[in-house]
Amino acid sequence: MVNTVKMKKWSIYILGLALFFSPLTYPNIRYLDIGIYVGIYFIVAMGLTVLLGYAGQISMSQAAFFGIGAYASGLLSSKWGMNFWITGPLGVIFAGLVGYVVGLTSVRLRHGYLAMATIAFQIIFNVLVFEWVELTGGPAGLGGIPVPSIGVFKIDTEFKYFYFVWIIALGVFLFSRNLVSQRIGRVLVSLRENEMGANSIGINVARYKLKVFTLSAIYAGIGGVLFAHYSRFISPLSFSFHFSFTFLVMVIIGGIENIWGAFLGSVFVTLLPELLRFLSSFPLLPLGLRNVLTNYTYNLIFYGLLVYLFIVFLPKGIHGFGGTFLTKR
Amino acid sequence: MATSDVLQIIFSGLTIGSIYALMALGFHIVYITIKNLNFGYGMFVVLGGLIGYTLVTQFHLHFSIVLLFIVVIGGLIGLLFERFIVRPILDRSILTFIICTLAIGEVIENGTSLFWGAEALPVQVFTNNVPLNLSGLKIFPQNLWIIGLTILTVAGIKIYFNFTLAGKAMRAAANNRWAAKLCGINPLKVSCFSFISSLALSFLAGMIISPLTFAGGFVGIHYTVKGFTGAILGGMASSTGSILGGLVLGIIEVLLKGFVTTRFTDGFIMLILLFLLLVRPEGLIRVEGEE
């Protein structure tokens, strides 16, 4: 029994290493692009898994924190010409600070009211980015964001950026896995299961709620900074409410009860549009349906239906469906 | 500022507020019966507006018939929504319900853009568009229609809840689910009726507001939050509170647009919502025995 668990664990590590080094053997820009987005979404989705799956607090404003990271770093580096290694951390810190302030609502509110409060914040962010044209460029977007560089070494190709993103993602992953497997992870689960009970055994519920909310905002901020410096152009459309919903989709479909679920979910959400585009290339389909399959907006229809079906039939997501294969738990 | 200006602002505030009152009432009905929030609500408002648009432009029906149709279709969709979407998750956790209604809302919103396109569509007013002039006060017929229909609907809902057996049963179940069950009130029927009336209200609201704001165009979640803000402002647990809250929210919105900013209005309303949630989540009218 122990042996098979160990074997499975090792097979996962080997698979991970193989994926991690696969760009070395076959550097295809399209696959690297997908890999980079999986990495970025993975970081954000991990924050939401810790927040929603472990601590049981809902946030519908992850795209806003993602956008705060992206806009803070993007503005500082493109308009004031600051170095990525200053603007990136500043963007993350700023996202965390705003997350702390929004998290104050999570101390007093629960469930539906908290979801409404975070949606309200998401709308505030969208209105600000859209209407404050002088600062953000408004609907026209913000361009000219420089690539990160260390001295003369520029992280300017997909190949380099892939490793840049995934080294950070692995760091965040290890941090989160240690976090949830230790005392604080059990504290978070106690918040989810029984807030009053947690309070009665001396856990400072408000403090932990605030902490975990800020942490998820920081993760989203990291993702946002990486996104801004990769795509080098950001516009309000990338940070809409629908995008917040997409992060929720990743977490639910991947599996809410484990950090690995965030990975599976971000892979799924990144690959589904590709799969649909592939399906749309079949010549037998009517043109209307083909257009639907290639349009990104309509992916949200699939996401919504899938989330509903997963919640009703497979509440533990792909991760739960695959059994305990991916983890030792 | 002249008196007529103040009256003008109050009047247009009441018009917008009527819509928010209808939406808040829809939130309230679901909230009292199953103690949860329907996050897809605003998307149903948009859907109602779009179906109304199609009935008017494609089938050339008279607007009064369209109104009737809209309420019936809304009720039917409410029935289907309750039966196939809500019932499988009725006994699950609150978070499950939130996420599921959000997901279905996204399906509806993006599904509407499949049929009607992503752009908001202009809808013609019900009768004519010549303003009546009452000593400097300009009153558009559409605004009168909105306010009049809202008053009628609210009166109908009030009569239903206070004077009919079915309405009283719903209130009883809202008050104490177990005691009502002992008296032979089927809680499943109650949730069914609450969704039928709630979604019929949302369709009606979408239909009558669409001449002012256009139909469609990815504003569903804004409607959800604004309807909720109205309900929170007045008191989620009280129907009078929800209606009053909606009306007050409409006046606040018009005041913001008129005197503060037209660009950041929605942002300010969201700030008001956050403030209300933190300071007085039970609203202006508190109901005894509610948490």
Interface residues (C-beta under 8 A of the other chain):
Chain A: L52 G56 I58 M60 L104 T105 R108 L109 H111 G112 Y113 A115 M116 A117 I119 A120 F121 I123 I124 V127 L128 E131 F241 H242 F245 L248 V249 I252 V292 T297 Y298 L300 I301 Y303 G304 L305 V307 Y308 I311 V312 P315
Chain B: N36 L37 F39 I85 P88 I89 R92 I94 L95 T96 I98 I99 C100 L102 A103 I104 G105 E106 V107 E109 N110 G111 S113 L114 A118 I221 H222 T224 V225 F228 R263 F264 D266 G267 M270 L271 L273 L274 L277 L278 P281
